[in-house]
Amino acid sequence: MSESTATPFAADGIALLRAERIAKVFEETGTRIELFRDLDFSISAGDFIAVKGASGVGKSTFLHILGMLDHPTAGRVLFKGKDTVGLSDRALSQVRNGEIGFVFQFHHLLPDLTVRENVLMPARIAGRLRKAEEDRALELIRMVGMDHRLRHLPAELSGGERQRIALARALINNPGLLLCDEPSGNLDVKNSEHLHALLLDLNQRLNVAILVVTHDQGLAALAKRVYVMEGGGMRVER
């Protein structure tokens, strides 16, 4: 993003998440594939940013690197000012589970757990299953309009309902950052619009920073800033 400035820093001068000159290269069967190089990016509390681009340009890989699910070939990712390069798998897992929420194209709900139990699962993994988490789960389920489905299993829900539950689950540990990879990619127009409106509402109501990678122009239009990945780099669209 050398041709543009990154998103503004937070008031204390430290971005919530900052990537510096990150690159990703794959080498398979003697072929070198460079997805992107020298990308600088930052996102601050309360931001809503969309990243667009053609299939295969590396949007999902970029998101996974920012979320510490993958490692860059070069460059570094800082979370709350702390360099994550060199952190142990356990330390990275603690950051991901406690500080970052993820919503993917597929909901990944556990089929044998109810709506309530699925939303509470990240809190259970973190060892924080207390009344406060129980109350927060119910509030989040209400926010996404699913409080009438508390005891239902995923198989009893529509695709749009499952994705709303996945969104509530991503927020149970009160993360400051929500990373969304084509969150409405499997939904019809009506359910997509509902999910997009929910993302905007939760961004404003909870002040959670949201980064979405998407092909959906309607979702990108809701973002405060939009970037386009192309040709191994990234440019500002607006």
C-alpha positions in Angstrom: 0.0 0.0 0.0 2.9 2.3 -0.7 0.5 4.5 -2.8 -1.8 5.2 0.2 -1.8 5.9 3.9 -3.1 3.2 6.2 -6.1 3.6 8.5 -5.7 6.2 11.3 -4.0 5.1 14.5 -5.9 5.0 17.8 -5.9 8.1 20.1 -2.8 6.7 21.9 -0.9 6.4 18.7 -1.1 2.6 18.5 -3.3 0.8 16.0 -5.3 -2.1 17.2 -3.6 -4.2 14.6 -0.8 -3.2 12.2 0.9 -5.1 9.4 4.2 -3.9 8.1 5.6 -4.9 4.7 4.0 -8.3 4.7 4.5 -10.7 1.8 3.3 -14.2 1.1 5.1 -16.5 -1.3 4.3 -20.2 -2.1 6.8 -22.5 -3.7 5.4 -25.7 -5.0 7.0 -28.2 -7.5 9.6 -25.6 -8.4 7.1 -22.9 -9.1 7.3 -19.6 -7.1 4.0 -17.9 -6.6 4.0 -14.5 -5.0 0.5 -13.6 -3.8 1.5 -10.1 -2.5 4.4 -8.1 -1.2 5.2 -5.1 0.9 1.7 -4.6 2.2 1.2 -2.1 5.0 -2.1 -2.0 6.8 -3.6 -0.9 10.1 -7.0 -1.0 11.7 -8.0 0.9 14.8 -10.9 0.5 17.4 -14.3 1.0 15.8 -13.1 0.9 12.2 -15.1 -0.9 9.5 -12.9 -1.8 6.5 -13.6 -3.9 3.4 -11.0 -5.5 1.2 -12.1 -6.5 -2.3 -10.3 -8.2 -5.2 -10.6 -10.9 -7.8 -10.5 -14.6 -6.8 -7.0 -15.8 -6.2 -5.3 -12.5 -5.4 -4.8 -13.5 -1.7 -7.6 -11.8 0.2 -8.3 -14.8 2.5 -4.5 -15.4 3.0 -4.1 -11.8 3.9 -6.9 -12.1 6.4 -5.5 -15.3 7.9 -2.1 -13.6 8.4 -3.7 -10.6 10.1 -5.6 -13.1 12.3 -2.5 -15.0 13.1 -3.8 -18.2 11.5 -1.0 -18.1 9.0 2.5 -16.7 8.9 3.8 -14.1 6.4 6.8 -15.0 4.3 8.2 -11.6 5.2 7.1 -8.6 7.3 5.5 -8.6 10.7 2.1 -8.2 12.3 1.7 -6.2 15.5 -1.3 -6.5 17.8 -1.8 -3.7 20.2 1.7 -2.6 19.5 3.2 -6.0 20.3 5.1 -7.9 17.6 3.5 -11.3 17.1 6.4 -12.8 15.2 8.1 -15.4 17.4 5.1 -15.9 19.8 4.5 -19.5 20.7 1.5 -21.3 19.3 -0.1 -21.2 22.8 0.4 -17.4 23.0 -1.0 -16.9 19.5 -4.0 -19.0 20.4 -4.7 -16.9 23.5 -4.6 -13.7 21.4 -6.9 -15.2 18.7 -9.4 -16.7 21.2 -9.5 -13.7 23.5 -8.9 -10.7 21.3 -10.1 -11.6 17.8 -13.4 -12.9 16.5 -13.7 -14.8 13.2 -16.6 -15.3 10.9 -16.0 -17.5 7.8 -18.0 -18.2 4.7 -19.0 -21.5 6.3 -20.5 -21.3 9.8 -18.6 -24.2 11.4 -21.1 -24.6 14.1 -20.9 -27.9 16.1 -23.8 -30.0 15.0 -24.5 -31.6 18.4 -24.6 -28.4 20.4 -27.6 -26.0 20.7 -27.5 -22.4 19.6 -26.7 -21.3 23.2 -24.0 -23.9 23.6 -22.4 -23.0 20.3 -22.2 -19.3 21.2 -20.7 -20.1 24.5 -18.0 -22.5 23.2 -15.2 -19.9 22.8 -15.8 -18.8 26.4 -15.7 -22.5 27.6 -12.4 -23.0 25.7 -11.0 -19.9 27.4 -12.1 -21.2 30.8 -14.4 -18.3 31.4 -17.8 -19.9 31.6 -19.4 -17.7 34.3 -22.7 -16.0 34.7 -21.3 -12.9 32.9 -20.6 -15.0 29.8 -24.0 -16.7 30.1 -25.6 -13.3 30.2 -23.5 -12.0 27.3 -24.3 -15.0 25.2 -28.0 -14.4 25.7 -27.6 -10.7 24.9 -25.7 -11.4 21.7 -28.2 -14.0 20.6 -30.9 -11.4 21.1 -28.9 -8.8 19.2 -28.7 -11.1 16.1 -32.4 -11.9 16.4 -32.1 -15.5 17.4 -33.4 -15.6 21.0 -36.3 -17.7 19.9 -33.9 -20.5 18.8 -31.8 -21.0 21.9 -32.4 -24.7 22.2 -32.3 -25.5 18.5 -29.5 -27.5 16.8 -27.7 -26.1 13.7 -29.5 -28.6 11.5 -32.8 -27.0 12.5 -31.7 -23.6 11.3 -31.6 -21.9 7.9 -28.3 -20.9 6.4 -28.9 -17.3 7.3 -29.7 -18.2 10.9 -26.6 -20.3 11.2 -24.4 -17.5 10.1 -26.0 -15.1 12.6 -25.2 -17.6 15.3 -21.6 -17.8 14.0 -21.5 -14.0 14.3 -22.7 -14.1 17.9 -20.2 -16.8 18.8 -17.4 -14.7 17.3 -18.3 -11.9 19.7 -18.7 -13.9 23.0 -15.2 -13.1 24.3 -15.7 -9.4 23.7 -13.0 -9.1 21.0 -11.8 -5.7 19.8 -11.4 -7.0 16.3 -13.7 -9.1 14.1 -12.3 -10.6 10.9 -14.8 -11.8 8.3 -14.0 -13.9 5.3 -16.8 -13.7 2.7 -19.4 -13.9 5.6 -22.4 -13.8 3.2 -20.8 -15.8 0.4 -23.3 -18.7 0.8 -26.4 -16.7 1.5 -29.2 -15.4 -0.7 -29.8 -11.7 -1.3 -32.3 -11.3 1.6 -30.2 -13.1 4.2 -27.0 -11.4 2.9 -28.6 -7.9 3.4 -29.7 -9.0 6.9 -26.2 -10.1 7.9 -24.7 -6.9 6.5 -27.0 -4.8 8.5 -26.1 -6.8 11.6 -22.4 -6.2 11.0 -22.9 -2.5 10.7 -25.1 -2.4 13.8 -22.7 -4.4 15.9 -19.8 -2.3 14.7 -21.5 0.9 15.9 -23.1 -0.5 19.0 -20.1 -2.5 20.4 -17.4 -0.3 18.8 -15.8 -3.5 17.6 -13.4 -3.0 14.6 -14.4 -5.1 11.6 -12.4 -6.1 8.6 -14.2 -8.0 5.8 -12.9 -9.5 2.7 -15.7 -9.8 0.2 -16.9 -9.8 -3.4 -20.2 -8.3 -2.3 -20.5 -4.7 -3.4 -23.4 -4.1 -1.0 -21.3 -5.2 2.0 -18.3 -3.2 0.9 -20.5 -0.1 0.5 -21.2 -0.1 4.3 -17.5 0.1 5.2 -15.8 3.3 6.2 -12.8 2.5 3.9 -12.5 0.1 1.0 -9.2 -1.4 -0.4 -8.7 -3.4 -3.5 -6.0 -6.1 -3.8 -4.6 -6.6 -7.2 -1.2 -7.2 -8.9 0.4 -8.3 -5.7 -0.4 -4.9 -4.0 -3.3 -3.0 -2.5 -4.8 0.3 -3.4 -7.4 2.5 -1.8 -10.8 2.6 -3.5 -12.3 5.1 -1.1 
